[in-house]
Amino acid sequence: MVDADLLAERHPVFRAHIEASFGFQVAEPYHGPVVHLIASESLSQHPALGPGGNRPDRAHRSW
């Protein structure tokens, strides 16, 4: 069960992130480094997201 106060506090942030993700449009190519943050629990559920992943065409690096 999610606490109502916690939900009321976190939902606007979640919604802003979702809107930013779907509203973003690439204007030009970017060839610099990119940081992809994921929750540690995500790796146990989706190992392909981790370093190396299952995509040989994509380089992953962990710090």
Backbone as numpy.savetxt, mean C-alpha at the origin, in Angstrom:
# Nx Ny Nz CAx CAy CAz Cx Cy Cz
-15.22 -6.83 17.14 -16.07 -5.65 17.14 -15.17 -4.40 17.14
-15.49 -3.47 16.30 -14.72 -2.23 16.20 -15.36 -1.18 17.10
-14.50 -0.53 17.87 -14.96 0.54 18.75 -15.46 1.71 17.91
-16.63 2.25 18.23 -17.24 3.34 17.43 -16.37 4.58 17.40
-15.72 4.92 18.51 -14.86 6.11 18.53 -13.65 5.92 17.63
-13.06 4.73 17.69 -11.91 4.45 16.83 -12.31 4.52 15.36
-13.44 3.94 15.04 -13.93 3.97 13.66 -14.19 5.40 13.20
-14.81 6.20 14.05 -15.10 7.60 13.70 -13.81 8.39 13.49
-12.77 8.03 14.23 -11.48 8.73 14.12 -10.71 8.30 12.87
-10.74 7.02 12.56 -9.92 6.47 11.48 -10.58 6.51 10.10
-11.89 6.48 10.04 -12.56 6.40 8.74 -12.24 7.57 7.82
-12.22 8.81 8.29 -11.89 9.92 7.38 -10.49 9.78 6.76
-9.54 9.26 7.53 -8.19 9.06 7.00 -8.20 7.96 5.95
-8.87 6.85 6.26 -9.00 5.75 5.31 -9.65 6.23 4.01
-10.73 6.96 4.15 -11.45 7.46 2.97 -10.57 8.39 2.13
-9.81 9.26 2.79 -8.92 10.17 2.06 -7.86 9.39 1.28
-7.33 8.33 1.88 -6.33 7.52 1.19 -6.94 6.80 -0.02
-8.14 6.28 0.14 -8.80 5.61 -0.98 -9.09 6.60 -2.11
-9.60 7.77 -1.77 -9.88 8.78 -2.79 -8.60 9.21 -3.51
-7.51 9.36 -2.76 -6.24 9.74 -3.37 -5.73 8.64 -4.30
-5.88 7.39 -3.87 -5.41 6.26 -4.69 -6.16 6.18 -6.01
-7.46 6.32 -5.97 -8.26 6.20 -7.19 -8.25 7.48 -8.02
-7.98 8.60 -7.40 -8.00 9.87 -8.12 -6.67 10.25 -8.74
-5.60 9.54 -8.39 -4.27 9.87 -8.89 -4.13 9.49 -10.35
-3.58 10.40 -11.14 -3.31 10.12 -12.55 -1.86 10.46 -12.84
-1.19 9.56 -13.51 0.21 9.77 -13.87 0.28 10.78 -15.00
1.08 11.83 -14.81 1.21 12.88 -15.82 2.45 12.67 -16.69
3.46 12.02 -16.14 4.70 11.78 -16.88 5.43 10.60 -16.25
6.33 9.96 -16.98 7.08 8.82 -16.41 7.95 9.26 -15.23
8.09 8.37 -14.27 8.96 8.60 -13.12 9.91 7.42 -13.02
11.21 7.69 -13.00 12.19 6.61 -13.00 12.99 6.55 -11.70
12.55 7.29 -10.69 13.25 7.29 -9.41 12.78 6.16 -8.51
13.31 6.12 -7.28 12.92 5.07 -6.33 11.49 5.26 -5.83
10.86 4.17 -5.47 9.51 4.18 -4.94 9.49 3.34 -3.67
8.84 3.82 -2.64 8.71 3.07 -1.39 7.29 2.56 -1.29
7.14 1.26 -1.08 5.83 0.63 -0.95 5.73 0.07 0.46
4.86 0.63 1.27 4.69 0.19 2.64 3.49 -0.75 2.74
3.69 -1.87 3.42 2.59 -2.80 3.65 2.66 -3.29 5.09
1.53 -3.70 5.61 1.47 -4.24 6.97 2.15 -5.60 7.02
2.79 -5.91 8.15 3.48 -7.19 8.28 2.52 -8.36 8.11
1.27 -8.19 8.51 0.28 -9.26 8.35 0.00 -9.54 6.88
0.17 -8.54 6.03 -0.08 -8.72 4.60 0.88 -9.74 3.99
2.12 -9.76 4.48 3.10 -10.69 3.93 2.72 -12.13 4.22
2.17 -12.40 5.40 1.80 -13.78 5.71 0.59 -14.22 4.87
-0.26 -13.29 4.52 -1.44 -13.61 3.73 -1.16 -13.59 2.23
-0.20 -12.75 1.81 0.11 -12.59 0.38 1.63 -12.54 0.20
2.31 -13.69 0.26 3.78 -13.71 0.17 4.33 -13.06 -1.10
3.55 -13.02 -2.16 4.03 -12.42 -3.41 4.30 -10.93 -3.26
3.77 -10.30 -2.22 4.01 -8.88 -2.00 5.38 -8.63 -1.38
6.00 -9.65 -0.85 7.27 -9.51 -0.14 8.45 -9.38 -1.07
9.65 -9.23 -0.49 10.88 -9.10 -1.28 11.02 -10.28 -2.24
11.28 -9.99 -3.49 11.40 -11.04 -4.49 10.07 -11.41 -5.11
9.06 -11.48 -4.26 7.72 -11.79 -4.74 7.70 -12.97 -5.68
6.75 -13.01 -6.55 6.72 -14.07 -7.57 6.77 -13.47 -8.97
7.28 -12.24 -9.05 7.35 -11.55 -10.34 8.82 -11.28 -10.69
9.44 -12.14 -11.49 10.85 -11.92 -11.83 11.09 -10.63 -12.60
10.04 -10.06 -13.19 10.19 -8.81 -13.94 10.14 -7.58 -13.05
9.91 -7.78 -11.76 9.83 -6.65 -10.83 10.88 -6.82 -9.74
11.68 -5.82 -9.52 12.70 -5.88 -8.48 12.12 -5.40 -7.16
12.35 -6.15 -6.11 11.92 -5.77 -4.77 13.16 -5.63 -3.90
13.12 -4.69 -3.02 14.24 -4.49 -2.11 13.69 -4.14 -0.75
14.25 -4.73 0.30 13.81 -4.43 1.67 14.90 -3.66 2.39
14.46 -2.77 3.24 15.40 -2.05 4.08 15.17 -2.43 5.51
